[in-house]
């Protein structure tokens, strides 16, 4: 694994950036902030295995690499949307109708 510029961050051989020694991806933390408008303190409550310093490090990494990570988020959402439309209505959705 290669180390990113922030002490609490590391990237694996596939370029996936995580909190050092944890399975939590930086992109997960960023997407939670986008989806829920959570503060770093609220994110730390939601991820109790992370320190507040690790949460802030995730945001520091994000802001240093914002264009790349935003593009990855767009690609992931596009892929998810395409898979959802290809699959059609789920059994759960059908039961609710």
Protein Blocks (a to p, Z undefined) as FASTA:
>chain_A
ZZdfbfkbccdfkopacdehiabdfklmmmmmmmnopafklmmmmmmmbcfklmmmmmmm
mmmmmmmmmmmmmmmmmmmmmmmmmnopafklmmmZZ
